[in-house]
Amino acid sequence: MNARFFLIIPTIFSFLLLTLTPARTVIGGERAPEKVRIAVSSKSLGFLDTWAAKERGFYRKQGLDAEIIAMRPPLTIGAIQAGEIDYAFGASTILRGSISGAPVRLVSLALRTSFHTLVARPQIKSLADLKGKTIAVTIGAADDFVARHLLRRAGVDSREVNFVNVGGSDTRFPALHGGQIDATPLSLPFFVIAKRQGFTLLGSAADVIDMATVGIGTSIRKIQQEREQVKKMIRVQLDTLRWIKHQKSEVVPFLQKFFGLDEAVAAESHAIYSRLLIEDARPLPEAIKTVLDQQGKPDLPLDRVVDSTLVEEVLRERR
C-alpha cells in the first residue's frame, strides 16, 4: 500500500502542475497582460502620451494592461510607496518626492518643458502692464513657477503682482474669461483657444526654459525587482511619442474625438506638442536642474532623482 501511495503522488503533482499552469496564460498559450496602475493629474493634453497609449493599444502591444487613474499630485508619492499605483507621469511630482527622500526615481521624460503660457485680458499688452494686477496660479506648481520666471525676466518684481491660488487651467480660463482675474498661465489647448478669442499671450515656458513636467516615475523597488516591466513602459512611451510626432493625420482626429477639440485647435495643439516632445525620452539634465533649482537643491546630484539607465538600455536594444 505504501508503494502504491508513492506511485500516486507524482501523478497527482503532475496533474496539478498541468492544471494550474494555464491560469497564468490566456487562450492560445499567450501570457496574460501584466496589470499596471498609472497616475496622472488629469485628462489633459499634457498627458497625451499616456492617454493615447491606452486608447491606441500601445500598452497591449507590450503585454501591459494599463489602468489610468486621475490623482491629485500631492497624493501620488504616498500611493506609489503604498503600492496603490505602479507608475506616475508627473515628472515634477516624482522629482520633488525624490528630493524629499522618498524612494522614487524618474526614468524617462516626454516633454522638454511645460506648455504653460501666460495669458492676459486683451487690454494688457505686455508683462510690465501686469504691475498691480491679479494673476491666478496654482501656488507652488509648474504654472506658478513659469509665471514668476517670465515676470522676473521682464524685470517685474513678483511682489508688485497679486497672486491668487486657483485650480487648473480648466478653472482659471473661465475666471479670466469672466474678468475675475487679469492674467493666468494656461496649458494646452486653453491658451490656443484664448488666443483665437482675442486674449493676449505674454510669454511661454517653451520660449525661455527647459523644465521637467511629464515623464515616467516609479519606485526604486520596482526598478530593482521588476526592471523588465519598467522597460516595457518606456517602450510604450517611445512608440507613442513616435506616433504623435509622425502620424499627424491620425493624431489630429484623435485629439478632436478624445479631448473634444475642433479641427483647427487640434491641429495647432498637435504642432505645439510635437515641437516639445523628446522622441528618445531621455531625461534632459537642464530640464531636471530647473526643478532642482525651484526646490532649492541646485547642487543635488542628478542620480539622486533620476535613473537614466533603463531608457538607455531600451534605446540600445532598438538599434
C-alpha positions as CSV (number, residue, x, y, z in Angstrom):
1,M,0.0,0.0,0.0
2,N,2.8,2.4,0.8
3,A,4.4,1.6,-2.6
4,R,1.2,2.4,-4.4
5,F,0.8,5.7,-2.4
6,F,4.3,6.9,-3.5
7,L,3.5,6.0,-7.1
8,I,0.3,8.0,-7.0
9,I,1.9,11.2,-5.5
10,P,4.0,12.1,-8.7
11,T,0.9,11.6,-10.8
12,I,-1.2,13.9,-8.6
13,F,1.6,16.5,-8.6
14,S,1.9,16.4,-12.4
15,F,-1.9,16.8,-12.8
16,L,-1.9,19.8,-10.5
17,L,1.0,21.4,-12.3
18,L,-0.7,20.9,-15.7
19,T,-4.0,22.2,-14.3
20,L,-2.6,25.3,-12.6
21,T,0.0,26.5,-15.1
22,P,-2.5,27.7,-17.7
23,A,-4.1,30.0,-15.2
24,R,-1.2,32.4,-15.9
25,T,-1.9,32.4,-19.6
26,V,-4.7,33.3,-21.9
27,I,-6.2,31.3,-24.8
28,G,-3.7,30.3,-27.4
29,G,-0.9,30.0,-24.9
30,E,0.0,33.7,-24.8
31,R,0.8,35.2,-21.4
32,A,-1.8,37.3,-19.8
33,P,-1.1,41.0,-19.8
34,E,0.6,42.5,-16.7
35,K,-1.7,44.8,-14.8
36,V,-0.2,48.3,-14.2
37,R,-1.8,51.2,-12.5
38,I,-0.7,54.6,-13.7
39,A,-1.4,58.0,-12.1
40,V,-1.8,61.3,-14.0
41,S,-3.2,64.5,-12.6
42,S,-5.9,65.0,-15.2
43,K,-7.4,64.0,-18.5
44,S,-5.5,66.7,-20.3
45,L,-3.2,67.2,-23.3
46,G,-0.2,67.4,-21.0
47,F,-0.6,63.6,-20.6
48,L,-1.4,62.9,-24.2
49,D,1.2,60.2,-24.5
50,T,-0.4,58.3,-21.6
51,W,-4.0,58.6,-22.8
52,A,-3.1,57.9,-26.4
53,A,-1.1,54.8,-25.5
54,K,-4.1,53.4,-23.7
55,E,-6.6,54.3,-26.4
56,R,-4.4,53.2,-29.3
57,G,-3.3,49.9,-27.8
58,F,0.4,50.6,-27.3
59,Y,0.3,49.2,-23.8
60,R,-1.3,46.0,-25.0
61,K,1.3,45.6,-27.7
62,Q,3.9,45.4,-24.9
63,G,1.9,42.9,-22.8
64,L,0.6,45.5,-20.4
65,D,-3.0,46.0,-19.1
66,A,-2.9,49.7,-18.1
67,E,-5.4,51.4,-15.8
68,I,-5.0,55.2,-15.8
69,I,-6.1,56.9,-12.7
70,A,-6.6,60.7,-12.2
71,M,-4.9,61.5,-8.9
72,R,-4.0,64.8,-7.3
73,P,-0.2,65.3,-7.3
74,P,0.2,65.5,-3.5
75,L,-1.2,62.0,-3.2
76,T,1.0,60.4,-5.8
77,I,4.2,59.7,-3.9
78,G,2.4,58.1,-1.0
79,A,0.3,56.0,-3.4
80,I,3.5,54.7,-5.1
81,Q,5.1,53.8,-1.7
82,A,1.9,52.0,-0.6
83,G,1.8,50.0,-3.8
84,E,-1.6,51.5,-4.8
85,I,-0.2,52.7,-8.1
86,D,2.9,51.4,-10.1
87,Y,3.8,54.5,-12.1
88,A,3.2,58.2,-12.2
89,F,3.6,60.5,-15.2
90,G,4.0,63.8,-13.3
91,A,7.8,64.3,-13.6
92,S,8.0,67.3,-11.3
93,T,6.0,65.4,-8.7
94,I,8.4,62.5,-8.8
95,L,11.4,64.8,-8.6
96,R,10.0,66.6,-5.6
97,G,9.4,63.2,-4.0
98,S,13.0,62.1,-4.6
99,I,14.3,65.4,-3.3
100,S,12.4,65.0,-0.1
101,G,13.8,61.5,0.4
102,A,11.1,59.2,-1.0
103,P,12.4,56.0,-2.7
104,V,11.2,57.0,-6.2
105,R,13.0,57.9,-9.4
106,L,12.2,59.5,-12.7
107,V,13.1,57.1,-15.6
108,S,12.1,59.0,-18.7
109,L,11.0,62.4,-19.9
110,A,8.4,63.0,-22.6
111,L,8.5,66.8,-22.9
112,R,11.4,69.2,-22.7
113,T,9.3,71.9,-20.9
114,S,5.9,73.0,-19.7
115,F,3.2,74.1,-22.1
116,H,2.2,76.9,-19.8
117,T,1.7,80.2,-21.5
118,L,0.9,83.4,-19.6
119,V,-2.4,84.8,-21.0
120,A,-3.9,88.2,-20.2
121,R,-7.0,90.2,-20.8
122,P,-7.0,91.9,-24.3
123,Q,-6.3,95.3,-22.7
124,I,-3.0,94.1,-21.3
125,K,-0.3,94.2,-23.9
126,S,3.0,93.5,-22.0
127,L,4.4,91.8,-18.9
128,A,5.1,95.3,-17.5
129,D,1.3,96.0,-17.7
130,L,0.8,93.3,-15.0
131,K,2.1,95.5,-12.2
132,G,-0.8,95.8,-9.6
133,K,-2.8,93.2,-11.5
134,T,-4.2,89.8,-10.3
135,I,-2.6,86.6,-11.7
136,A,-4.3,83.3,-10.9
137,V,-1.9,80.3,-10.4
138,T,-1.7,77.0,-8.5
139,I,0.7,78.1,-5.9
140,G,3.9,76.1,-5.9
141,A,3.0,74.2,-9.2
142,A,4.6,74.4,-12.6
143,D,2.3,77.2,-13.8
144,D,3.2,79.3,-10.8
145,F,6.9,78.9,-11.5
146,V,6.5,79.8,-15.2
147,A,4.5,82.9,-14.4
148,R,7.1,84.2,-11.9
149,H,10.0,83.3,-14.2
150,L,8.5,85.2,-17.1
151,L,7.9,88.3,-14.8
152,R,11.4,88.1,-13.5
153,R,12.9,88.0,-17.0
154,A,10.9,91.1,-17.9
155,G,12.1,93.0,-14.8
156,V,8.8,92.8,-13.0
157,D,9.1,92.1,-9.3
158,S,6.5,89.4,-8.4
159,R,5.8,91.4,-5.2
160,E,4.2,94.0,-7.5
161,V,1.7,91.5,-8.6
162,N,-1.3,90.0,-6.7
163,F,-1.0,86.2,-7.0
164,V,-4.2,84.2,-6.1
165,N,-4.4,80.4,-5.7
166,V,-6.9,78.8,-8.2
167,G,-7.2,75.3,-9.6
168,G,-6.0,74.1,-13.0
169,S,-6.2,75.6,-16.5
170,D,-9.8,74.4,-16.8
171,T,-10.8,76.5,-13.8
172,R,-8.5,79.5,-14.4
173,F,-9.6,80.1,-18.1
174,P,-13.2,80.7,-17.2
175,A,-12.1,83.1,-14.4
176,L,-10.0,85.0,-17.0
177,H,-12.9,85.0,-19.4
178,G,-15.3,86.3,-16.8
179,G,-13.0,89.1,-15.8
180,Q,-12.4,87.9,-12.2
181,I,-8.6,87.9,-12.8
182,D,-6.3,89.8,-15.2
183,A,-3.9,87.0,-16.3
184,T,-3.1,83.4,-15.8
185,P,-0.7,80.7,-17.2
186,L,-2.7,78.3,-19.3
187,S,-1.8,74.9,-20.7
188,L,-2.8,73.2,-23.9
189,P,-5.3,73.6,-25.5
190,F,-6.6,76.5,-23.4
191,F,-4.1,79.1,-24.5
192,V,-4.7,78.2,-28.1
193,I,-8.4,78.8,-27.6
194,A,-7.7,82.0,-25.7
195,K,-5.5,83.4,-28.5
196,R,-8.3,82.7,-31.0
197,Q,-10.7,84.6,-28.7
198,G,-8.5,87.7,-28.7
199,F,-6.7,87.3,-25.3
200,T,-3.0,88.4,-25.2
201,L,-0.2,85.8,-25.0
202,L,2.6,87.4,-22.9
203,G,5.1,84.6,-23.0
204,S,5.6,80.8,-22.8
205,A,7.8,78.4,-20.8
206,A,8.8,77.0,-24.2
207,D,10.4,80.3,-25.1
208,V,12.6,80.7,-22.0
209,I,13.3,77.5,-20.1
210,D,13.6,73.7,-20.1
211,M,11.6,72.1,-17.3
212,A,10.7,68.5,-16.4
213,T,6.9,68.2,-16.3
214,V,5.8,64.9,-17.9
215,G,7.7,61.6,-17.7
216,I,7.6,58.1,-16.2
217,G,8.3,57.8,-12.5
218,T,8.2,54.8,-10.3
219,S,9.6,53.3,-7.1
220,I,13.2,52.1,-6.6
221,R,11.8,48.8,-5.6
222,K,10.0,48.5,-9.0
223,I,13.2,49.4,-10.8
224,Q,15.2,46.8,-8.9
225,Q,12.7,43.9,-8.8
226,E,10.6,44.4,-12.0
227,R,13.1,46.0,-14.3
228,E,11.7,44.4,-17.4
229,Q,8.2,45.8,-16.7
230,V,9.7,49.3,-16.3
231,K,11.4,48.9,-19.7
232,K,8.1,47.9,-21.3
233,M,6.6,51.1,-20.0
234,I,9.5,53.0,-21.6
235,R,9.0,51.1,-24.9
236,V,5.3,52.1,-24.8
237,Q,6.2,55.7,-24.3
238,L,8.8,55.7,-27.2
239,D,6.2,54.1,-29.6
240,T,3.5,56.6,-28.6
241,L,5.8,59.7,-28.9
242,R,6.9,58.5,-32.3
243,W,3.2,58.1,-33.3
244,I,2.4,61.6,-32.1
245,K,5.3,63.1,-33.9
246,H,5.0,61.4,-37.3
247,Q,1.3,60.5,-37.7
248,K,-0.5,63.8,-37.8
249,S,-3.3,62.5,-40.0
250,E,-4.2,60.1,-37.1
251,V,-3.3,62.2,-34.1
252,V,-5.4,65.3,-35.0
253,P,-8.7,63.3,-35.3
254,F,-7.7,61.6,-32.0
255,L,-7.4,65.0,-30.3
256,Q,-10.7,66.1,-31.7
257,K,-12.6,63.0,-30.5
258,F,-10.8,62.3,-27.2
259,F,-10.5,65.9,-26.0
260,G,-13.5,67.4,-27.8
261,L,-11.5,69.9,-29.8
262,D,-12.3,71.5,-33.2
263,E,-10.0,70.6,-36.1
264,A,-8.1,73.9,-36.1
265,V,-7.4,73.9,-32.4
266,A,-6.4,70.2,-32.5
267,A,-4.0,70.8,-35.4
268,E,-2.3,73.7,-33.7
269,S,-2.1,71.8,-30.4
270,H,-0.5,68.9,-32.2
271,A,2.1,71.2,-33.7
272,I,3.0,72.7,-30.3
273,Y,3.1,69.3,-28.6
274,S,5.3,67.8,-31.4
275,R,7.8,70.7,-31.1
276,L,8.3,70.0,-27.3
277,L,8.3,66.2,-27.2
278,I,11.5,64.3,-26.6
279,E,11.4,61.5,-29.1
280,D,14.1,59.3,-27.4
281,A,12.5,60.0,-23.9
282,R,15.9,60.7,-22.3
283,P,15.7,62.8,-19.1
284,L,17.3,66.1,-20.1
285,P,19.7,67.4,-17.4
286,E,18.8,71.0,-17.9
287,A,15.1,70.2,-17.5
288,I,15.8,68.3,-14.3
289,K,18.0,71.0,-12.9
290,T,15.2,73.6,-13.3
291,V,13.1,71.6,-10.9
292,L,16.1,71.2,-8.5
293,D,16.7,74.9,-8.6
294,Q,13.0,75.5,-8.0
295,Q,13.1,73.3,-4.9
296,G,16.2,74.9,-3.5
297,K,18.5,71.9,-4.3
298,P,20.6,73.1,-7.2
299,D,23.7,71.0,-6.2
300,L,21.9,67.7,-5.7
301,P,23.4,65.0,-8.0
302,L,21.1,64.0,-10.8
303,D,21.4,60.3,-10.0
304,R,19.7,61.0,-6.7
305,V,16.4,61.8,-8.5
306,V,16.8,60.2,-12.0
307,D,17.7,56.7,-13.2
308,S,18.5,57.0,-16.9
309,T,20.0,53.5,-17.2
310,L,16.6,51.9,-18.2
311,V,15.9,54.2,-21.2
312,E,19.5,53.8,-22.3
313,E,19.1,50.0,-22.3
314,V,15.9,50.2,-24.3
315,L,17.5,52.5,-26.8
316,R,20.5,50.2,-27.2
317,E,18.2,47.2,-27.7
318,R,16.4,49.1,-30.5
319,R,19.5,50.0,-32.5
